[in-house]
Amino acid sequence: MVRVAIIGASGYTGVESIEIILRHPQAEIAYLTALPDECEHVADTFGQLRGRLDMEIEPLDLDTLAAKADVALCCLPHKVSMGFVPKLLSTGVKVIDFSADYRIKDVDLYEKFYVPHTDRENLANAAYGLPELFREDIKQTNLVANPGCYPTGASLALAPLLKNGLIEPTGIIISSVTGVSGGGKNPCPIFHFPYMNENIYPYGVGVHRHMPEMEQVTSSVAGKDVTLLFQPHVGPFDRGIISSTYSDPTGDVTAEQLNALYNEFYADEPFVQIVTAPPAVKNVAKSNYCHIFPTVAKGKVVVFSVIDNLIKGASGQAIQNMNILFNLPETMGLE
């Protein structure tokens, strides 16, 4: 039985992780931690857990962590996480980090979009936790950098094309829309119901911090530098991300050829499904699946993907990575 600690258990990704582990036959919740002012019985923070999990959320104690857990899901914010991950690793547990602090390998690039990096040693050793593309790296590490939600859907949409050289590595456009939960649990005026209801808007124009992460992943898959423009939007729904990608083909290609390529590329991937019509976020809500629809339109290769930002884009992917780390069936707890 894998004993799981959740560091930062009081947020959205914390409770989603708890929900998955409660139905996981080979894992158990061993330790829940949060900031002192967020510590209370877990059912008082998340009423849906009343009667299902009798456990206190406690301040982090490294000795307790070492005694109770085999793996820590670190659900802390960007810039904060790297202050804790070295301490977590020092206890001997494996760590799956949800922040951006260990995703971008180029330190200068990370610091351009975030803050000075204080844990370069572990950054160099972290594996990027997108199992469909980097499974072998994940198997060999004690620190997994859980991917961003936007890069997960977009990278899975583009990987078969770039791996096979079917599109130009420049001029790629990704337009994505996320649900409001993508902004996290803390209150924010632009996510307040009267503003968000019946509204949709773009943000982070040309500067969103997931763009360099996407370029890193896609360049790794392509074997050459990939440049792209990523434009995110927020829509008036709770959860889910739809990504639309537009790229220039390197030669003649048909929708039928793309469908065959994608089905072959992801044939052994249990959580990627190639669909025959444009996908909808409702069809993947509360699941670890990614639905992808590739086609051709007006001379462009167009690929749509949908994921649940809190599951395949965060907690579900973390459990998928945990299963890989502990040699468990990858789908366990996520069926």
C-alpha positions as CSV (number, residue, x, y, z in Angstrom):
1,M,0.0,0.0,0.0
2,V,1.4,3.4,-1.0
3,R,1.2,5.9,1.8
4,V,0.4,9.4,0.4
5,A,1.0,12.8,2.0
6,I,-0.6,15.9,0.5
7,I,1.3,19.1,1.2
8,G,-1.1,22.0,0.7
9,A,-4.2,19.9,1.1
10,S,-6.6,22.8,1.5
11,G,-6.8,23.8,-2.2
12,Y,-8.6,22.5,-5.3
13,T,-5.8,20.1,-6.3
14,G,-5.6,18.8,-2.7
15,V,-9.2,17.7,-2.5
16,E,-9.2,16.3,-6.1
17,S,-6.1,14.2,-5.1
18,I,-7.9,13.0,-1.9
19,E,-11.0,12.0,-3.9
20,I,-8.9,9.9,-6.3
21,I,-6.8,8.2,-3.5
22,L,-10.0,7.3,-1.6
23,R,-11.0,5.0,-4.5
24,H,-7.4,3.8,-5.2
25,P,-7.0,0.1,-4.1
26,Q,-3.3,0.3,-3.5
27,A,-2.9,3.8,-2.0
28,E,-4.0,5.5,1.2
29,I,-4.1,9.0,2.6
30,A,-1.4,9.1,5.4
31,Y,-0.8,12.7,6.1
32,L,-2.5,16.1,5.2
33,T,-0.7,19.4,5.7
34,A,-1.4,23.1,5.1
35,L,-0.5,26.5,6.5
36,P,-1.3,26.8,10.2
37,D,-4.3,29.1,9.6
38,E,-5.8,26.5,7.2
39,C,-5.4,23.5,9.5
40,E,-8.7,21.9,10.7
41,H,-10.5,18.7,10.2
42,V,-10.5,17.9,6.5
43,A,-14.4,17.6,6.5
44,D,-14.6,21.2,7.8
45,T,-12.6,22.4,4.8
46,F,-14.3,20.1,2.3
47,G,-17.8,19.2,3.3
48,Q,-18.1,16.5,0.7
49,L,-15.5,14.4,2.6
50,R,-17.6,14.2,5.8
51,G,-18.1,10.6,6.8
52,R,-15.5,9.5,4.2
53,L,-12.2,10.7,5.7
54,D,-11.7,11.3,9.4
55,M,-8.4,13.2,9.4
56,E,-7.0,16.5,10.5
57,I,-5.1,18.8,8.2
58,E,-1.9,19.6,10.2
59,P,1.1,21.9,9.9
60,L,4.0,20.2,8.1
61,D,6.4,18.3,10.3
62,L,9.2,16.6,8.5
63,D,9.7,13.8,11.1
64,T,6.0,13.0,10.8
65,L,6.2,13.0,7.1
66,A,9.2,10.6,7.1
67,A,7.4,8.2,9.4
68,K,4.0,8.2,7.7
69,A,4.5,8.6,3.9
70,D,6.1,7.0,0.9
71,V,5.3,9.9,-1.5
72,A,4.3,13.5,-1.1
73,L,2.0,15.3,-3.5
74,C,3.3,18.9,-3.2
75,C,0.3,21.1,-4.0
76,L,2.0,24.4,-3.2
77,P,2.0,27.5,-5.4
78,H,4.7,28.5,-7.9
79,K,7.7,30.2,-6.2
80,V,6.8,28.6,-2.9
81,S,7.2,25.0,-3.7
82,M,11.0,25.1,-4.3
83,G,11.4,26.2,-0.7
84,F,9.8,22.9,0.5
85,V,10.8,20.3,-2.1
86,P,14.4,19.9,-0.9
87,K,13.2,19.3,2.6
88,L,10.6,16.8,1.5
89,L,13.1,14.9,-0.5
90,S,15.5,14.9,2.5
91,T,13.0,12.7,4.4
92,G,13.4,9.9,1.8
93,V,9.9,10.3,0.2
94,K,9.3,10.6,-3.5
95,V,7.8,13.9,-4.5
96,I,5.4,14.9,-7.2
97,D,5.4,18.7,-7.4
98,F,2.3,20.5,-8.9
99,S,4.0,23.9,-9.3
100,A,6.0,25.2,-12.2
101,D,9.2,25.3,-10.2
102,Y,10.7,22.1,-11.6
103,R,9.2,22.0,-15.1
104,I,11.4,24.5,-17.0
105,K,14.9,23.2,-17.4
106,D,16.4,26.4,-18.6
107,V,17.0,28.4,-15.4
108,D,17.3,31.7,-17.1
109,L,14.0,31.1,-18.8
110,Y,12.3,30.1,-15.6
111,E,13.6,33.2,-13.9
112,K,12.4,35.4,-16.7
113,F,8.8,34.3,-16.1
114,Y,8.9,33.6,-12.4
115,V,11.6,34.4,-9.7
116,P,15.2,33.5,-9.0
117,H,15.4,29.7,-8.6
118,T,16.8,28.5,-5.3
119,D,17.0,24.7,-6.0
120,R,18.9,24.2,-9.2
121,E,20.3,20.8,-8.1
122,N,16.8,19.2,-7.9
123,L,15.6,21.1,-11.0
124,A,18.3,19.3,-13.0
125,N,17.2,15.9,-11.7
126,A,13.4,16.4,-12.0
127,A,11.5,14.4,-14.6
128,Y,8.7,16.1,-16.6
129,G,5.6,14.2,-15.7
130,L,3.7,13.8,-18.9
131,P,3.5,10.0,-19.0
132,E,2.5,9.7,-22.6
133,L,5.7,11.4,-23.8
134,F,8.2,10.9,-21.0
135,R,7.3,7.7,-19.2
136,E,10.8,6.3,-19.0
137,D,12.2,9.4,-17.4
138,I,9.5,9.3,-14.8
139,K,10.4,5.7,-13.8
140,Q,14.0,6.7,-13.0
141,T,13.4,9.7,-10.7
142,N,12.4,10.6,-7.1
143,L,11.1,14.1,-8.2
144,V,8.3,14.5,-10.8
145,A,7.4,17.9,-12.1
146,N,3.7,17.6,-12.8
147,P,2.9,19.4,-16.0
148,G,0.8,22.6,-16.3
149,C,-2.8,22.1,-17.3
150,Y,-2.6,24.1,-20.6
151,P,0.7,22.4,-21.7
152,T,-0.8,18.9,-21.1
153,G,-3.7,19.3,-23.5
154,A,-1.7,21.3,-26.1
155,S,1.4,19.0,-26.0
156,L,-0.7,15.9,-26.5
157,A,-2.4,17.6,-29.4
158,L,0.8,18.5,-31.2
159,A,3.2,15.6,-30.3
160,P,2.3,13.2,-33.2
161,L,2.6,15.9,-35.8
162,L,6.0,17.2,-34.5
163,K,7.4,13.7,-33.9
164,N,6.7,12.8,-37.5
165,G,7.7,16.1,-39.0
166,L,4.3,16.8,-40.5
167,I,4.1,20.4,-39.5
168,E,6.5,23.4,-39.5
169,P,8.1,24.0,-36.1
170,T,7.4,27.7,-36.3
171,G,4.2,29.7,-36.5
172,I,2.1,27.3,-34.4
173,I,-0.8,28.9,-32.7
174,I,-2.6,27.5,-29.6
175,S,-5.8,29.1,-28.4
176,S,-7.2,27.6,-25.1
177,V,-10.2,28.3,-22.9
178,T,-10.2,27.1,-19.2
179,G,-12.8,26.9,-16.6
180,V,-12.8,29.2,-13.6
181,S,-11.2,26.6,-11.3
182,G,-8.0,27.2,-13.3
183,G,-7.5,30.3,-11.3
184,G,-7.3,28.4,-8.0
185,K,-9.2,28.6,-4.8
186,N,-8.3,32.1,-3.5
187,P,-10.8,34.8,-4.2
188,C,-10.1,37.1,-7.2
189,P,-12.2,40.0,-8.5
190,I,-12.1,38.8,-12.1
191,F,-13.3,35.4,-11.1
192,H,-16.1,36.7,-8.9
193,F,-19.5,35.3,-10.1
194,P,-21.1,38.6,-11.3
195,Y,-18.1,39.3,-13.5
196,M,-17.5,35.7,-14.7
197,N,-21.1,34.7,-15.4
198,E,-21.9,34.8,-19.1
199,N,-18.5,36.2,-19.8
200,I,-15.3,35.1,-21.5
201,Y,-12.0,36.9,-21.9
202,P,-8.4,36.5,-23.0
203,Y,-5.5,37.2,-20.6
204,G,-1.7,36.9,-20.6
205,V,-1.4,38.1,-24.2
206,G,1.9,36.9,-25.5
207,V,3.5,36.5,-22.1
208,H,1.7,33.6,-20.4
209,R,4.1,31.5,-18.3
210,H,2.9,28.2,-19.8
211,M,4.2,29.2,-23.2
212,P,7.9,28.5,-22.5
213,E,6.8,25.2,-20.9
214,M,4.9,24.3,-24.1
215,E,7.9,25.2,-26.3
216,Q,10.2,23.1,-24.1
217,V,8.0,20.0,-24.4
218,T,7.3,20.3,-28.1
219,S,10.9,21.0,-28.9
220,S,11.9,17.9,-27.0
221,V,9.4,15.8,-29.0
222,A,10.3,17.4,-32.4
223,G,14.1,17.1,-31.8
224,K,14.4,20.8,-32.9
225,D,13.4,24.2,-31.6
226,V,9.7,24.9,-31.7
227,T,8.2,28.4,-31.4
228,L,4.6,29.0,-30.9
229,L,2.1,31.6,-29.8
230,F,-0.2,30.6,-26.9
231,Q,-3.3,32.5,-26.0
232,P,-5.4,31.5,-23.0
233,H,-8.9,32.5,-22.2
234,V,-11.2,32.0,-19.2
235,G,-14.8,30.9,-19.7
236,P,-17.9,30.7,-17.5
237,F,-17.7,27.1,-16.5
238,D,-16.2,25.3,-13.5
239,R,-13.7,22.9,-14.9
240,G,-12.1,21.8,-18.2
241,I,-9.8,23.1,-20.9
242,I,-10.3,23.1,-24.7
243,S,-7.2,23.8,-26.8
244,S,-7.4,24.6,-30.5
245,T,-4.0,24.3,-32.3
246,Y,-3.2,25.7,-35.8
247,S,-0.1,24.8,-37.7
248,D,1.3,24.7,-41.3
249,P,1.8,21.3,-42.8
250,T,5.2,20.4,-44.3
251,G,3.5,18.5,-47.2
252,D,0.2,17.3,-48.4
253,V,-1.9,15.6,-45.6
254,T,-5.5,14.6,-45.3
255,A,-7.8,14.3,-42.3
256,E,-8.0,10.6,-42.8
257,Q,-4.2,10.3,-42.7
258,L,-4.1,12.3,-39.5
259,N,-6.8,10.2,-37.9
260,A,-4.8,7.0,-38.6
261,L,-1.5,8.6,-37.4
262,Y,-3.1,9.7,-34.1
263,N,-4.7,6.4,-33.4
264,E,-1.4,4.6,-34.0
265,F,0.6,7.1,-32.0
266,Y,-1.6,6.8,-28.9
267,A,-2.7,3.2,-29.4
268,D,-1.2,2.0,-26.1
269,E,-2.1,5.1,-24.1
270,P,-5.2,4.4,-21.9
271,F,-6.1,8.0,-21.2
272,V,-5.8,9.5,-24.7
273,Q,-8.8,8.9,-27.0
274,I,-8.9,10.0,-30.6
275,V,-12.4,11.1,-31.5
276,T,-14.2,11.6,-34.8
277,A,-15.8,15.0,-34.2
278,P,-14.7,18.2,-32.4
279,P,-14.6,17.3,-28.6
280,A,-16.4,18.9,-25.7
281,V,-15.1,19.6,-22.2
282,K,-18.2,18.0,-20.6
283,N,-17.1,14.6,-22.1
284,V,-13.9,14.6,-20.0
285,A,-15.2,16.3,-16.9
286,K,-14.0,14.6,-13.7
287,S,-11.9,12.1,-15.6
288,N,-8.2,11.6,-16.5
289,Y,-8.9,11.4,-20.2
290,C,-7.8,13.6,-23.1
291,H,-9.9,13.6,-26.2
292,I,-8.2,14.7,-29.4
293,F,-9.6,15.5,-32.9
294,P,-7.1,16.2,-35.7
295,T,-8.2,17.5,-39.1
296,V,-7.3,19.8,-42.0
297,A,-9.0,23.1,-42.8
298,K,-8.0,25.9,-45.2
299,G,-4.5,24.4,-45.7
300,K,-3.9,24.3,-42.0
301,V,-3.5,21.3,-39.7
302,V,-6.1,21.9,-36.9
303,V,-6.1,19.8,-33.8
304,F,-8.6,20.2,-30.9
305,S,-8.0,18.6,-27.4
306,V,-10.0,18.7,-24.2
307,I,-9.0,17.7,-20.7
308,D,-10.3,18.3,-17.2
309,N,-7.8,20.9,-15.8
310,L,-8.1,19.6,-12.3
311,I,-7.7,15.9,-13.2
312,K,-5.6,15.2,-16.3
313,G,-4.3,18.7,-15.9
314,A,-3.3,18.3,-12.2
315,S,-4.3,15.7,-9.6
316,G,-5.2,12.8,-11.9
317,Q,-1.9,13.1,-13.8
318,A,-0.1,13.2,-10.4
319,I,-1.7,9.9,-9.5
320,Q,-0.9,8.5,-12.9
321,N,2.8,9.5,-12.2
322,M,2.6,8.0,-8.7
323,N,1.4,4.7,-10.2
324,I,4.5,4.7,-12.5
325,L,6.9,5.5,-9.6
326,F,5.6,2.6,-7.6
327,N,5.2,0.1,-10.4
328,L,1.4,0.0,-10.2
329,P,-0.9,-0.3,-13.1
330,E,-1.0,3.2,-14.6
331,T,-4.8,3.4,-14.7
332,M,-5.3,2.3,-11.0
333,G,-7.6,4.7,-9.2
334,L,-8.3,6.6,-12.4
335,E,-10.6,4.2,-14.3
